[in-house]
C-alpha cells in the first residue's frame, strides 16, 4: 500500500491532509515522493524554526542522543538546567516547568494561576478570562480556555471556570474581571489560529493595569508567536507588558516535542513536589536542541526577521485581491477580497509553495526565520498570483 492509503486506513481521521507526502527536506525546501520541490512557508506550523534538517540543531540533538537520551525527572541533566537558565536570563522569568506540548504548557500555566489565587484570595477565585478567537490547545481544559465556540460543540461538558472577552475592549474586559472571582487573564499577543491578529498597544496596557490593580496572574501564550517569530524573542516584548507566566512550545523545539511554562516572580514558588509532573518533560535530547535554537535568536537574526516581514507586508498589501494583511514579524495573515482562503492555499500548493490557513478566511504564513531572501521573494510571487487568480475566478 502507498503511504496515503496506509494513512487513510490506519491513522485516525482527525486531519484533512493536503495531497502531499514529504519524504525529505533541507532548509525551507521540502521534497515529495516524486522528487518535486516545494518552498515551505508554514515551517510545520511555526515549528521548524531554522527549516528542515538544520545542521546546527541536528548536531546538538544527535550528540546528546549519543550520551543520554532520557533519564526521567527523578534525576538532574545538563541540557534541562542550562535551557532553563538561558530562558530565565533572556526573559526575566524565574523558574521553568517542562512538558511535551503547548497545550500542556498552558495547562500548567492555568494551574499556576488558580493555585496562586486560591492561596492569596480563596479557593473560589478560579476564573480565567481569555479572549474571543483565541486558541490555547486541544485538551479539555485548554479547549475550554479557547475562545472559539465551534471547538466546544462536540466536547461538552467543558472544564468550568473560563469566560471570554473581546480583544481590544478594555471596558468589557474590566467588567468581566469585576463580575467574576478572577484568578487571571490569558492572552496571545498575536492570535494565530483565530486569524493572525496582533493585540493593540492600548489593550495590552489595559491588561497590565488590571494585572496590578486586581492582583491577577497574566498568562502570555507564546506557543506560536514566540521564539523570534515576531522580531523579538517573545511577542510580549513588543508591548509594555511583563507577564506572570509565559508559555511556549513549537519553534523552541525545532521539530522535537517540548512545552515550556516560564514562571515569573509572583508565581515562581507556587509549585511544590507532586503538584505537577511530566515523564518526558525536560528530555535531555529535546532540551539540547532547544538550547541550540535559543542561542541563535540574536539581534542580527531578529533584524533579518523584521526585514523579511516588511518585504512581505509591502509585497502582499499591494497585491491584487488582497483586503488586509495582519500579524507581526513572520507571523502573517492575508485576507482576500474575493474567494476562499482554502482555494488560495490549494492554488499555492499546485505551484509548489506550502502555505496555511487561519480563522477569518485568511491565508497564514509562518516561514522559517532564516529562509533565504531569494526563496521568500519567489514564494511571495506565487502567493500574490494565487490571490489574483482566485479573485478572478470568484
C-alpha atoms as a printed R data frame, in Angstrom:
    type eleno elety resid chain resno       x      y       z
1   ATOM     1    CA   UNK     A     1   0.000  0.000   0.000
2   ATOM     2    CA   UNK     A     2   1.119  3.559  -0.690
3   ATOM     3    CA   UNK     A     3   1.738  5.973   2.192
4   ATOM     4    CA   UNK     A     4  -1.502  7.881   1.620
5   ATOM     5    CA   UNK     A     5  -3.553  4.659   1.557
6   ATOM     6    CA   UNK     A     6  -1.852  3.362   4.689
7   ATOM     7    CA   UNK     A     7  -2.549  6.646   6.454
8   ATOM     8    CA   UNK     A     8  -6.198  6.726   5.411
9   ATOM     9    CA   UNK     A     9  -6.628  3.095   6.527
10  ATOM    10    CA   UNK     A    10  -4.832  3.123   9.865
11  ATOM    11    CA   UNK     A    11  -4.478  6.716  11.150
12  ATOM    12    CA   UNK     A    12  -7.398  8.361  12.994
13  ATOM    13    CA   UNK     A    13  -9.300 10.722  10.707
14  ATOM    14    CA   UNK     A    14  -8.597 13.922  12.622
15  ATOM    15    CA   UNK     A    15  -6.692 15.728   9.856
16  ATOM    16    CA   UNK     A    16  -7.757 16.952   6.424
17  ATOM    17    CA   UNK     A    17  -4.341 16.410   4.889
18  ATOM    18    CA   UNK     A    18  -3.048 18.095   1.741
19  ATOM    19    CA   UNK     A    19  -2.285 15.661  -1.118
20  ATOM    20    CA   UNK     A    20   1.450 15.850  -0.487
21  ATOM    21    CA   UNK     A    21   3.795 13.261   1.009
22  ATOM    22    CA   UNK     A    22   7.016 14.843   2.255
23  ATOM    23    CA   UNK     A    23   9.936 12.425   2.222
24  ATOM    24    CA   UNK     A    24  12.803 14.812   2.965
25  ATOM    25    CA   UNK     A    25  13.714 18.462   3.257
26  ATOM    26    CA   UNK     A    26  16.565 20.892   3.722
27  ATOM    27    CA   UNK     A    27  16.222 24.451   4.921
28  ATOM    28    CA   UNK     A    28  12.970 25.905   3.558
29  ATOM    29    CA   UNK     A    29  12.581 23.361   0.771
30  ATOM    30    CA   UNK     A    30  10.524 20.171   1.133
31  ATOM    31    CA   UNK     A    31  10.724 17.264  -1.317
32  ATOM    32    CA   UNK     A    32   7.887 14.864  -2.150
33  ATOM    33    CA   UNK     A    33   7.995 11.179  -3.150
34  ATOM    34    CA   UNK     A    34   8.418 12.142  -6.803
35  ATOM    35    CA   UNK     A    35  11.394 14.402  -6.140
36  ATOM    36    CA   UNK     A    36   9.361 17.590  -6.637
37  ATOM    37    CA   UNK     A    37  10.469 20.563  -4.514
38  ATOM    38    CA   UNK     A    38   8.222 22.931  -2.540
39  ATOM    39    CA   UNK     A    39   9.019 26.196  -0.790
40  ATOM    40    CA   UNK     A    40   7.713 25.798   2.761
41  ATOM    41    CA   UNK     A    41   6.082 28.977   4.081
42  ATOM    42    CA   UNK     A    42   4.491 27.213   7.061
43  ATOM    43    CA   UNK     A    43   7.503 25.527   8.732
44  ATOM    44    CA   UNK     A    44   5.353 22.772  10.222
45  ATOM    45    CA   UNK     A    45   3.025 25.391  11.774
46  ATOM    46    CA   UNK     A    46   5.857 27.514  13.226
47  ATOM    47    CA   UNK     A    47   7.879 24.514  14.432
48  ATOM    48    CA   UNK     A    48  10.863 24.213  12.072
49  ATOM    49    CA   UNK     A    49  12.449 27.418  13.311
50  ATOM    50    CA   UNK     A    50  15.504 27.022  11.054
51  ATOM    51    CA   UNK     A    51  13.871 24.814   8.442
52  ATOM    52    CA   UNK     A    52  14.305 21.127   7.715
53  ATOM    53    CA   UNK     A    53  17.339 19.143   8.909
54  ATOM    54    CA   UNK     A    54  19.154 22.215  10.221
55  ATOM    55    CA   UNK     A    55  22.799 21.268  10.704
56  ATOM    56    CA   UNK     A    56  23.360 23.137  13.985
57  ATOM    57    CA   UNK     A    57  20.193 21.820  15.627
58  ATOM    58    CA   UNK     A    58  20.824 18.315  14.297
59  ATOM    59    CA   UNK     A    59  24.362 18.259  15.717
60  ATOM    60    CA   UNK     A    60  23.162 19.367  19.173
61  ATOM    61    CA   UNK     A    61  20.433 16.724  19.280
62  ATOM    62    CA   UNK     A    62  22.459 13.810  17.923
63  ATOM    63    CA   UNK     A    63  25.415 14.496  20.213
64  ATOM    64    CA   UNK     A    64  23.066 14.363  23.187
65  ATOM    65    CA   UNK     A    65  21.397 11.206  21.874
66  ATOM    66    CA   UNK     A    66  24.831  9.600  21.843
67  ATOM    67    CA   UNK     A    67  25.299 10.205  25.575
68  ATOM    68    CA   UNK     A    68  21.943 10.224  27.409
69  ATOM    69    CA   UNK     A    69  18.616 10.263  25.570
70  ATOM    70    CA   UNK     A    70  16.324 10.128  28.640
71  ATOM    71    CA   UNK     A    71  16.525  9.883  32.410
72  ATOM    72    CA   UNK     A    72  13.124 10.977  33.805
73  ATOM    73    CA   UNK     A    73  12.751 13.907  36.175
74  ATOM    74    CA   UNK     A    74  13.942 11.890  39.147
75  ATOM    75    CA   UNK     A    75  17.476 12.921  38.182
76  ATOM    76    CA   UNK     A    76  19.353 16.030  37.028
77  ATOM    77    CA   UNK     A    77  20.582 16.596  33.456
78  ATOM    78    CA   UNK     A    78  22.660 19.396  31.984
79  ATOM    79    CA   UNK     A    79  20.529 20.415  28.962
80  ATOM    80    CA   UNK     A    80  17.399 20.741  31.119
81  ATOM    81    CA   UNK     A    81  19.091 23.044  33.634
82  ATOM    82    CA   UNK     A    82  21.043 25.070  31.057
83  ATOM    83    CA   UNK     A    83  17.989 25.729  28.899
84  ATOM    84    CA   UNK     A    84  16.030 26.921  31.946
85  ATOM    85    CA   UNK     A    85  18.893 29.256  32.849
86  ATOM    86    CA   UNK     A    86  19.001 30.757  29.349
87  ATOM    87    CA   UNK     A    87  15.233 31.254  29.206
88  ATOM    88    CA   UNK     A    88  15.181 32.978  32.581
89  ATOM    89    CA   UNK     A    89  18.182 35.152  31.739
90  ATOM    90    CA   UNK     A    90  16.663 36.247  28.419
91  ATOM    91    CA   UNK     A    91  13.119 36.886  29.707
92  ATOM    92    CA   UNK     A    92  13.427 37.858  33.366
93  ATOM    93    CA   UNK     A    93  11.253 34.896  34.340
94  ATOM    94    CA   UNK     A    94  12.399 32.969  37.435
95  ATOM    95    CA   UNK     A    95  11.544 29.265  37.102
96  ATOM    96    CA   UNK     A    96  10.691 26.838  34.278
97  ATOM    97    CA   UNK     A    97   8.443 23.774  34.051
98  ATOM    98    CA   UNK     A    98   8.857 21.457  31.051
99  ATOM    99    CA   UNK     A    99   6.220 19.355  29.333
100 ATOM   100    CA   UNK     A   100   5.645 17.995  25.820
101 ATOM   101    CA   UNK     A   101   3.358 20.445  24.040
102 ATOM   102    CA   UNK     A   102   1.839 23.888  24.029
103 ATOM   103    CA   UNK     A   103  -1.423 22.551  25.429
104 ATOM   104    CA   UNK     A   104   0.404 21.027  28.399
105 ATOM   105    CA   UNK     A   105   2.381 24.218  28.920
106 ATOM   106    CA   UNK     A   106  -0.902 26.135  29.048
107 ATOM   107    CA   UNK     A   107  -2.441 23.583  31.433
108 ATOM   108    CA   UNK     A   108   0.481 24.202  33.777
109 ATOM   109    CA   UNK     A   109   0.003 27.966  33.473
110 ATOM   110    CA   UNK     A   110  -3.682 27.641  34.368
111 ATOM   111    CA   UNK     A   111  -2.747 25.517  37.388
112 ATOM   112    CA   UNK     A   112  -0.256 28.173  38.498
113 ATOM   113    CA   UNK     A   113  -2.827 30.978  38.213
114 ATOM   114    CA   UNK     A   114  -5.506 29.059  40.102
115 ATOM   115    CA   UNK     A   115  -3.166 27.873  42.836
116 ATOM   116    CA   UNK     A   116  -1.860 31.416  43.365
117 ATOM   117    CA   UNK     A   117  -5.386 32.841  43.533
118 ATOM   118    CA   UNK     A   118  -6.561 30.097  45.882
119 ATOM   119    CA   UNK     A   119  -3.693 30.767  48.260
120 ATOM   120    CA   UNK     A   120  -3.955 34.575  48.181
121 ATOM   121    CA   UNK     A   121  -7.699 35.223  47.664
122 ATOM   122    CA   UNK     A   122  -9.578 31.977  48.316
123 ATOM   123    CA   UNK     A   123 -10.433 28.753  46.515
124 ATOM   124    CA   UNK     A   124 -13.459 30.335  44.798
125 ATOM   125    CA   UNK     A   125 -11.163 32.662  42.803
126 ATOM   126    CA   UNK     A   126 -10.571 30.345  39.868
127 ATOM   127    CA   UNK     A   127 -11.991 32.089  36.775
128 ATOM   128    CA   UNK     A   128  -9.571 32.644  33.908
129 ATOM   129    CA   UNK     A   129 -10.512 35.280  31.328
130 ATOM   130    CA   UNK     A   130  -9.360 34.541  27.781
131 ATOM   131    CA   UNK     A   131 -10.073 36.318  24.501
132 ATOM   132    CA   UNK     A   132 -12.546 35.512  21.769
133 ATOM   133    CA   UNK     A   133 -10.841 33.970  18.713
134 ATOM   134    CA   UNK     A   134  -8.043 32.669  20.933
135 ATOM   135    CA   UNK     A   135  -6.615 29.167  20.678
136 ATOM   136    CA   UNK     A   136  -4.854 27.540  23.637
137 ATOM   137    CA   UNK     A   137  -4.852 23.793  22.911
138 ATOM   138    CA   UNK     A   138  -6.925 20.653  22.464
139 ATOM   139    CA   UNK     A   139  -7.031 19.090  25.923
140 ATOM   140    CA   UNK     A   140 -10.441 19.548  27.532
141 ATOM   141    CA   UNK     A   141  -9.191 22.360  29.774
142 ATOM   142    CA   UNK     A   142  -7.240 24.275  27.121
143 ATOM   143    CA   UNK     A   143 -10.154 23.761  24.732
144 ATOM   144    CA   UNK     A   144 -12.346 25.362  27.395
145 ATOM   145    CA   UNK     A   145  -9.895 28.247  27.525
146 ATOM   146    CA   UNK     A   146 -10.055 28.635  23.741
147 ATOM   147    CA   UNK     A   147 -12.417 31.436  22.781
148 ATOM   148    CA   UNK     A   148 -13.949 29.799  19.700
149 ATOM   149    CA   UNK     A   149 -17.351 28.180  20.138
150 ATOM   150    CA   UNK     A   150 -17.060 25.715  17.245
151 ATOM   151    CA   UNK     A   151 -14.221 23.948  19.079
152 ATOM   152    CA   UNK     A   152 -16.535 23.431  22.065
153 ATOM   153    CA   UNK     A   153 -19.601 21.952  20.388
154 ATOM   154    CA   UNK     A   154 -18.776 18.241  20.430
155 ATOM   155    CA   UNK     A   155 -16.959 18.008  23.748
156 ATOM   156    CA   UNK     A   156 -19.428 19.082  26.414
157 ATOM   157    CA   UNK     A   157 -19.280 19.398  29.326
158 ATOM   158    CA   UNK     A   158 -16.170 21.532  29.229
159 ATOM   159    CA   UNK     A   159 -13.951 22.392  32.172
160 ATOM   160    CA   UNK     A   160 -15.694 25.213  34.084
161 ATOM   161    CA   UNK     A   161 -14.094 28.497  35.069
162 ATOM   162    CA   UNK     A   162 -13.413 30.244  31.749
163 ATOM   163    CA   UNK     A   163 -15.050 33.363  30.298
164 ATOM   164    CA   UNK     A   164 -14.145 35.078  27.047
165 ATOM   165    CA   UNK     A   165 -13.640 38.792  26.391
166 ATOM   166    CA   UNK     A   166 -13.484 40.696  23.126
167 ATOM   167    CA   UNK     A   167  -9.962 41.596  22.095
168 ATOM   168    CA   UNK     A   168  -9.141 45.314  22.259
169 ATOM   169    CA   UNK     A   169 -12.153 46.064  24.505
170 ATOM   170    CA   UNK     A   170 -10.692 47.284  27.797
171 ATOM   171    CA   UNK     A   171 -14.048 48.257  29.291
172 ATOM   172    CA   UNK     A   172 -15.545 44.843  28.552
173 ATOM   173    CA   UNK     A   173 -12.501 43.064  29.961
174 ATOM   174    CA   UNK     A   174 -12.571 45.018  33.215
175 ATOM   175    CA   UNK     A   175 -16.302 44.342  33.521
176 ATOM   176    CA   UNK     A   176 -15.605 40.594  33.393
177 ATOM   177    CA   UNK     A   177 -12.844 40.955  35.999
178 ATOM   178    CA   UNK     A   178 -15.316 42.643  38.335
179 ATOM   179    CA   UNK     A   179 -18.194 40.234  37.652
180 ATOM   180    CA   UNK     A   180 -16.143 37.075  38.248
181 ATOM   181    CA   UNK     A   181 -13.872 35.902  41.019
182 ATOM   182    CA   UNK     A   182 -10.928 36.137  38.698
183 ATOM   183    CA   UNK     A   183  -7.621 34.330  39.037
184 ATOM   184    CA   UNK     A   184  -6.026 35.553  35.843
185 ATOM   185    CA   UNK     A   185  -6.113 36.686  32.233
186 ATOM   186    CA   UNK     A   186  -4.719 34.504  29.442
187 ATOM   187    CA   UNK     A   187  -3.792 36.051  26.093
188 ATOM   188    CA   UNK     A   188  -1.922 35.565  22.845
189 ATOM   189    CA   UNK     A   189  -0.265 38.876  21.943
190 ATOM   190    CA   UNK     A   190  -0.673 37.760  18.345
191 ATOM   191    CA   UNK     A   191  -3.588 35.385  17.895
192 ATOM   192    CA   UNK     A   192  -2.643 32.611  15.484
193 ATOM   193    CA   UNK     A   193  -5.374 30.085  14.714
194 ATOM   194    CA   UNK     A   194  -8.008 32.752  15.339
195 ATOM   195    CA   UNK     A   195  -6.938 34.931  12.424
196 ATOM   196    CA   UNK     A   196  -3.360 36.178  12.905
197 ATOM   197    CA   UNK     A   197  -4.413 39.282  14.810
198 ATOM   198    CA   UNK     A   198  -1.993 41.374  16.883
199 ATOM   199    CA   UNK     A   199  -3.458 42.966  20.014
200 ATOM   200    CA   UNK     A   200  -3.345 46.747  20.182
201 ATOM   201    CA   UNK     A   201  -0.813 48.513  22.377
202 ATOM   202    CA   UNK     A   202  -3.665 50.206  24.249
203 ATOM   203    CA   UNK     A   203  -5.377 46.922  25.105
204 ATOM   204    CA   UNK     A   204  -2.182 45.319  26.361
205 ATOM   205    CA   UNK     A   205  -1.572 48.398  28.517
206 ATOM   206    CA   UNK     A   206  -5.082 47.879  29.910
207 ATOM   207    CA   UNK     A   207  -4.219 44.270  30.784
208 ATOM   208    CA   UNK     A   208  -1.060 45.458  32.518
209 ATOM   209    CA   UNK     A   209  -3.100 47.901  34.596
210 ATOM   210    CA   UNK     A   210  -5.680 45.263  35.584
211 ATOM   211    CA   UNK     A   211  -2.861 42.868  36.475
212 ATOM   212    CA   UNK     A   212  -1.646 45.324  39.101
213 ATOM   213    CA   UNK     A   213  -4.990 46.669  40.333
214 ATOM   214    CA   UNK     A   214  -6.633 43.261  40.889
215 ATOM   215    CA   UNK     A   215  -3.510 41.163  41.565
216 ATOM   216    CA   UNK     A   216  -4.239 38.964  38.545
217 ATOM   217    CA   UNK     A   217  -1.927 36.343  37.080
218 ATOM   218    CA   UNK     A   218  -1.368 37.309  33.442
219 ATOM   219    CA   UNK     A   219  -0.537 34.326  31.240
220 ATOM   220    CA   UNK     A   220   1.021 35.038  27.864
221 ATOM   221    CA   UNK     A   221   0.625 32.140  25.415
222 ATOM   222    CA   UNK     A   222   3.654 32.278  23.099
223 ATOM   223    CA   UNK     A   223   3.275 28.775  21.654
224 ATOM   224    CA   UNK     A   224   3.078 30.088  18.092
225 ATOM   225    CA   UNK     A   225   4.172 33.726  18.365
226 ATOM   226    CA   UNK     A   226   7.279 33.101  20.478
227 ATOM   227    CA   UNK     A   227  10.894 32.218  19.781
228 ATOM   228    CA   UNK     A   228  11.768 35.087  17.478
229 ATOM   229    CA   UNK     A   229   8.765 34.893  15.170
230 ATOM   230    CA   UNK     A   230   7.579 38.477  15.743
231 ATOM   231    CA   UNK     A   231  11.048 40.049  15.551
232 ATOM   232    CA   UNK     A   232  11.515 39.866  19.318
233 ATOM   233    CA   UNK     A   233  12.443 36.795  21.353
234 ATOM   234    CA   UNK     A   234   8.850 36.708  22.653
235 ATOM   235    CA   UNK     A   235   5.879 38.664  21.334
236 ATOM   236    CA   UNK     A   236   5.107 40.383  24.650
237 ATOM   237    CA   UNK     A   237   8.458 42.175  24.308
238 ATOM   238    CA   UNK     A   238   6.807 44.292  21.591
239 ATOM   239    CA   UNK     A   239   4.460 45.679  24.292
240 ATOM   240    CA   UNK     A   240   4.653 47.306  27.728
241 ATOM   241    CA   UNK     A   241   3.758 44.056  29.495
242 ATOM   242    CA   UNK     A   242   5.570 41.848  31.994
243 ATOM   243    CA   UNK     A   243   3.569 38.611  32.162
244 ATOM   244    CA   UNK     A   244   3.471 36.476  35.298
245 ATOM   245    CA   UNK     A   245   3.597 33.298  33.209
246 ATOM   246    CA   UNK     A   246   4.892 32.775  29.669
247 ATOM   247    CA   UNK     A   247   4.200 29.554  27.786
248 ATOM   248    CA   UNK     A   248   5.858 28.352  24.620
249 ATOM   249    CA   UNK     A   249   6.408 25.237  22.501
250 ATOM   250    CA   UNK     A   250   6.568 24.662  18.719
251 ATOM   251    CA   UNK     A   251   9.601 26.569  17.416
252 ATOM   252    CA   UNK     A   252  11.763 26.281  20.518
253 ATOM   253    CA   UNK     A   253  11.934 22.516  19.938
254 ATOM   254    CA   UNK     A   254  12.789 22.857  16.263
255 ATOM   255    CA   UNK     A   255  10.887 19.665  15.409
256 ATOM   256    CA   UNK     A   256  11.014 17.694  18.646
257 ATOM   257    CA   UNK     A   257   8.134 17.947  21.154
258 ATOM   258    CA   UNK     A   258   8.586 20.326  24.070
259 ATOM   259    CA   UNK     A   259   6.349 22.544  26.155
260 ATOM   260    CA   UNK     A   260   7.755 25.299  28.372
261 ATOM   261    CA   UNK     A   261   6.000 27.173  31.165
262 ATOM   262    CA   UNK     A   262   8.067 30.094  32.468
263 ATOM   263    CA   UNK     A   263   7.061 31.353  35.908
264 ATOM   264    CA   UNK     A   264   7.638 34.969  36.920
265 ATOM   265    CA   UNK     A   265   8.296 36.470  40.334
266 ATOM   266    CA   UNK     A   266   4.668 36.288  41.509
267 ATOM   267    CA   UNK     A   267   4.313 32.540  40.953
268 ATOM   268    CA   UNK     A   268   7.897 31.269  40.860
269 ATOM   269    CA   UNK     A   269   7.471 29.199  44.026
270 ATOM   270    CA   UNK     A   270   3.829 28.218  43.569
271 ATOM   271    CA   UNK     A   271   4.592 24.576  42.789
272 ATOM   272    CA   UNK     A   272   5.963 22.007  45.223
273 ATOM   273    CA   UNK     A   273   6.997 18.362  44.669
274 ATOM   274    CA   UNK     A   274   3.990 16.422  43.420
275 ATOM   275    CA   UNK     A   275   1.996 19.466  42.242
276 ATOM   276    CA   UNK     A   276   2.802 18.798  38.585
277 ATOM   277    CA   UNK     A   277   4.875 16.407  36.521
278 ATOM   278    CA   UNK     A   278   5.750 15.057  33.085
279 ATOM   279    CA   UNK     A   279   7.585 11.840  32.198
280 ATOM   280    CA   UNK     A   280   9.223 13.291  29.104
281 ATOM   281    CA   UNK     A   281   9.305 16.935  30.206
282 ATOM   282    CA   UNK     A   282  12.861 18.303  30.125
283 ATOM   283    CA   UNK     A   283  14.098 15.419  27.975
284 ATOM   284    CA   UNK     A   284  17.851 15.998  27.505
285 ATOM   285    CA   UNK     A   285  17.916 15.477  23.730
286 ATOM   286    CA   UNK     A   286  14.964 17.792  23.162
287 ATOM   287    CA   UNK     A   287  16.417 20.400  25.532
288 ATOM   288    CA   UNK     A   288  19.814 20.203  23.804
289 ATOM   289    CA   UNK     A   289  18.151 21.114  20.503
290 ATOM   290    CA   UNK     A   290  16.096 23.868  22.132
291 ATOM   291    CA   UNK     A   291  19.193 25.295  23.830
292 ATOM   292    CA   UNK     A   292  20.886 25.440  20.434
293 ATOM   293    CA   UNK     A   293  17.874 27.236  18.919
294 ATOM   294    CA   UNK     A   294  17.548 29.807  21.697
295 ATOM   295    CA   UNK     A   295  21.242 30.628  21.449
296 ATOM   296    CA   UNK     A   296  20.850 31.593  17.796
297 ATOM   297    CA   UNK     A   297  17.955 34.029  18.283
298 ATOM   298    CA   UNK     A   298  20.226 37.067  18.470
299 ATOM   299    CA   UNK     A   299  19.799 40.711  17.428
300 ATOM   300    CA   UNK     A   300  21.168 40.066  13.951
301 ATOM   301    CA   UNK     A   301  18.598 37.358  13.227
302 ATOM   302    CA   UNK     A   302  15.785 39.457  14.699
303 ATOM   303    CA   UNK     A   303  16.759 42.284  12.319
304 ATOM   304    CA   UNK     A   304  16.508 39.809   9.438
305 ATOM   305    CA   UNK     A   305  13.052 38.747  10.605
306 ATOM   306    CA   UNK     A   306  11.894 42.379  10.626
307 ATOM   307    CA   UNK     A   307  13.389 42.986   7.176
308 ATOM   308    CA   UNK     A   308  11.675 39.920   5.690
309 ATOM   309    CA   UNK     A   309   8.422 40.866   7.423
310 ATOM   310    CA   UNK     A   310   8.496 44.366   5.946
311 ATOM   311    CA   UNK     A   311   9.098 42.908   2.487
312 ATOM   312    CA   UNK     A   312   6.147 40.518   2.769
313 ATOM   313    CA   UNK     A   313   3.789 43.174   4.134
314 ATOM   314    CA   UNK     A   314   4.745 45.614   1.344
315 ATOM   315    CA   UNK     A   315   4.518 42.971  -1.368
316 ATOM   316    CA   UNK     A   316   1.214 41.468  -0.287
317 ATOM   317    CA   UNK     A   317  -0.600 44.654   0.727
318 ATOM   318    CA   UNK     A   318  -0.172 45.891  -2.846
319 ATOM   319    CA   UNK     A   319  -1.212 42.576  -4.445
320 ATOM   320    CA   UNK     A   320  -4.482 42.140  -6.327
321 ATOM   321    CA   UNK     A   321  -7.468 40.733  -4.410
322 ATOM   322    CA   UNK     A   322  -5.868 41.365  -1.003
323 ATOM   323    CA   UNK     A   323  -8.206 43.027   1.511
324 ATOM   324    CA   UNK     A   324  -5.916 43.054   4.552
325 ATOM   325    CA   UNK     A   325  -2.525 41.848   5.761
326 ATOM   326    CA   UNK     A   326  -2.297 41.308   9.528
327 ATOM   327    CA   UNK     A   327   0.070 39.911  12.127
328 ATOM   328    CA   UNK     A   328   3.614 40.724  13.159
329 ATOM   329    CA   UNK     A   329   7.083 39.651  12.056
330 ATOM   330    CA   UNK     A   330   6.993 36.342  10.178
331 ATOM   331    CA   UNK     A   331   3.530 35.512  11.503
332 ATOM   332    CA   UNK     A   332   1.302 36.904   8.796
333 ATOM   333    CA   UNK     A   333  -2.366 36.583   7.815
334 ATOM   334    CA   UNK     A   334  -3.696 37.650   4.393
335 ATOM   335    CA   UNK     A   335  -7.416 38.100   3.800
336 ATOM   336    CA   UNK     A   336  -8.772 38.061   0.230
337 ATOM   337    CA   UNK     A   337 -11.356 40.491  -1.113
338 ATOM   338    CA   UNK     A   338 -12.985 37.670  -3.074
339 ATOM   339    CA   UNK     A   339 -12.711 33.911  -2.828
340 ATOM   340    CA   UNK     A   340 -11.861 31.434  -0.122
341 ATOM   341    CA   UNK     A   341  -8.524 31.173   1.644
342 ATOM   342    CA   UNK     A   342  -8.688 27.379   1.240
343 ATOM   343    CA   UNK     A   343  -8.743 27.754  -2.544
344 ATOM   344    CA   UNK     A   344  -5.751 30.101  -2.438
345 ATOM   345    CA   UNK     A   345  -3.860 27.607  -0.264
346 ATOM   346    CA   UNK     A   346  -4.643 24.882  -2.817
347 ATOM   347    CA   UNK     A   347  -3.530 27.093  -5.722
348 ATOM   348    CA   UNK     A   348  -0.234 27.867  -3.976
349 ATOM   349    CA   UNK     A   349   0.405 24.159  -3.397
350 ATOM   350    CA   UNK     A   350  -0.236 23.439  -7.072
351 ATOM   351    CA   UNK     A   351   2.553 25.930  -7.765
352 ATOM   352    CA   UNK     A   352   4.906 24.319  -5.222
353 ATOM   353    CA   UNK     A   353   4.524 26.774  -2.331
354 ATOM   354    CA   UNK     A   354   3.221 25.477   1.003
355 ATOM   355    CA   UNK     A   355   1.074 27.947   2.959
356 ATOM   356    CA   UNK     A   356  -1.537 27.600   5.708
357 ATOM   357    CA   UNK     A   357  -4.960 29.000   6.536
358 ATOM   358    CA   UNK     A   358  -6.350 30.633   9.678
359 ATOM   359    CA   UNK     A   359  -9.690 31.806  11.053
360 ATOM   360    CA   UNK     A   360 -11.355 34.772   9.402
361 ATOM   361    CA   UNK     A   361 -10.791 33.402   5.875
362 ATOM   362    CA   UNK     A   362  -7.075 34.138   5.912
363 ATOM   363    CA   UNK     A   363  -4.007 32.619   4.327
364 ATOM   364    CA   UNK     A   364  -1.340 32.232   7.008
365 ATOM   365    CA   UNK     A   365   2.433 32.477   6.563
366 ATOM   366    CA   UNK     A   366   4.893 31.108   9.147
367 ATOM   367    CA   UNK     A   367   8.177 30.583   7.265
368 ATOM   368    CA   UNK     A   368  11.442 29.523   8.852
369 ATOM   369    CA   UNK     A   369  13.172 32.549  10.358
370 ATOM   370    CA   UNK     A   370  16.272 32.017   8.231
371 ATOM   371    CA   UNK     A   371  14.509 31.453   4.910
372 ATOM   372    CA   UNK     A   372  16.775 32.859   2.160
373 ATOM   373    CA   UNK     A   373  15.504 36.103   0.631
374 ATOM   374    CA   UNK     A   374  15.590 34.548  -2.836
375 ATOM   375    CA   UNK     A   375  13.146 31.823  -1.799
376 ATOM   376    CA   UNK     A   376  10.968 34.298   0.106
377 ATOM   377    CA   UNK     A   377  10.637 36.513  -2.966
378 ATOM   378    CA   UNK     A   378   9.845 33.541  -5.194
379 ATOM   379    CA   UNK     A   379   7.189 32.308  -2.781
380 ATOM   380    CA   UNK     A   380   5.674 35.800  -2.452
381 ATOM   381    CA   UNK     A   381   5.230 35.994  -6.233
382 ATOM   382    CA   UNK     A   382   3.387 32.658  -6.235
383 ATOM   383    CA   UNK     A   383   1.176 33.726  -3.311
384 ATOM   384    CA   UNK     A   384   0.311 37.084  -4.895
385 ATOM   385    CA   UNK     A   385  -0.523 35.358  -8.182
386 ATOM   386    CA   UNK     A   386  -2.740 32.827  -6.400
387 ATOM   387    CA   UNK     A   387  -4.712 35.670  -4.788
388 ATOM   388    CA   UNK     A   388  -5.130 37.275  -8.213
389 ATOM   389    CA   UNK     A   389  -6.261 34.060  -9.902
390 ATOM   390    CA   UNK     A   390  -8.778 33.099  -7.214
391 ATOM   391    CA   UNK     A   391 -10.112 36.662  -7.247
392 ATOM   392    CA   UNK     A   392 -10.690 36.485 -10.987
393 ATOM   393    CA   UNK     A   393 -12.416 33.105 -10.690
394 ATOM   394    CA   UNK     A   394 -14.719 34.189  -7.830
